[in-house]
Amino acid sequence: MIQTEHCHIVRNEEILDGEPIIKGTRTLVRAIVEMWRINVSPAEIPQRLPHLSLSQVFDALSYYLDHQAEINAHIERNRILESLIDPRVR
């Protein structure tokens, strides 16, 4: 496990190919960012992901703001193409 400059964010090459995660979980920083981007407030995120604390959520967002290009690249690489989404789900 590799600690980052953010106290709650780590990388582990054995977990999700070393993509930044919340320490002690398998929750990706990009998952927090994507929730925030669809207008889920930081305070609401721990209600939806109760294994996270508010400080972990804010640290993930802080990490994102310091590493936007990296996290945006992870988001883009993992995006599901519209053509693959069943119309009943849209």
Secondary structure, DSSP 4 states (H G I P E B T S, - for coil): -EE-SSTTEEE-TTSGGG--EETTS--BHHHHHHHHHTT--TTTHHHHSTTS-HHHHHHHHHHHHHSHHHHHHHHHHTPPPGGGS-TTT-
